[in-house]
């Protein structure tokens, strides 16, 4: 027994993203705990939350709207990554790795969204 969103690769990848961003945020300076760290965690968790929320008892257009929220949250994650890189909280290599994951996930969500009528 499972919820239908649990079988979606976009949901599974977004769950992984949330955990990756949580670990990354743990490495930020303490003064960022209520700022960038918190924002990065909330935005990355929001990607998976919106995918799951939109999949339950929603019409096609409503589901597409929630997937749009996920895409916007993903853009927020990318901006947080840029901020972290500029503040030297993460290396260029770590930034590039996470950036690619976000970019790929965004394209997957967009492709999935286009298939929903």
N, C-alpha and C positions, 0 to 999 in steps of 0.2 A: 504494500500500500504506500502510495506517495502522492504528493501534490504534483500537478502537471509541470509547474515551473522548475521543479527539482531535476527534471530530465533535460532542461534547456542548457546547452553549452554556454550560452551567454550568461545565464544565472550562475553556473558553476565557476566560470572564469571571473565573474564579478565578485563572488564570494572569496576567491583566492586573492583578488585585488585588495579587498578590504583587509584581509589578514596581512598582506605584504605592506600595505600603507600603515597599518597599526604598528608593525615591527619597525618600520622606517621612522615613524613619529616618536617611538620610544628613544631613538638616538638623538633627537633634537635637544637643544639646551633647555634647562628647566624653565627659563623665562618664557618659553614658547608654549608651555603646557595649556594655557587657556586661549592661546592665539592660533598660530599656524598648526601646531600638533592637533589641537581639537578640530580645527577646520578640515584638515586632511582626513582625519578619522571619520568625521560626519559625512563629508562629501563622498568618500569611497564606500562607506556603508550604504549610502543613499542609492548608489547604482543598483545593487542587488535588491534592496528594499522596494524600489519602484518597479523593477522587473516582476517581482513576486506579487506585489499589490495589484499591478495592472492585469495580471493573468487570471485573477479570481473574479468571476461574476461580472466581467466588464464586456461592453460591446467592443467591436473592432476599433471604432474611432477612439473610444475611451482608452483601450489598451495602447493604441498608438501614442496617445497623449502621455501615458505613464512611461513608455519607452523614450519619449522625448525628454521627460524629466531625468531619466537615467543618463541620456547622452549629455544633458546639461551638467549633471553632477560630475560626469567624467571630465568635462571641460574644466570644471572647478578643481578636480584632482590634478590635472595637468598644470594649471596655474599655480597650485600649491607646490608642485614639484619644481617649477621654475623659480618660485620664491626661495625654496630650500636650497637650490643650487646657487642662486645669487648670494645667499647668506652663508654659503660654504658649509651647510649642514650635511650635504651629500656630495659625493664625487661626480664627476662628469660621466664616468662609467655607469654608476648606479642610476643617475638621471636618465641616461640613454636607454638602459635596460627597461626601466619602468615606463618611460615615454613610449617605447615600442609596444609594450604590452597594452597600454592605454589606447594607442592608435589602432591596434588590431582589434581590440574589444569594441571600440567605437564603430569601426567598419562592420563588424559582425552584428552589432545592435541595429545599425542603420539598414543593413541588408534584411535582417529579420523583420524590422518594422515595415519595410516596403512590401512584404509578403502578406501582411495583415490587411484585410479588407474592411 
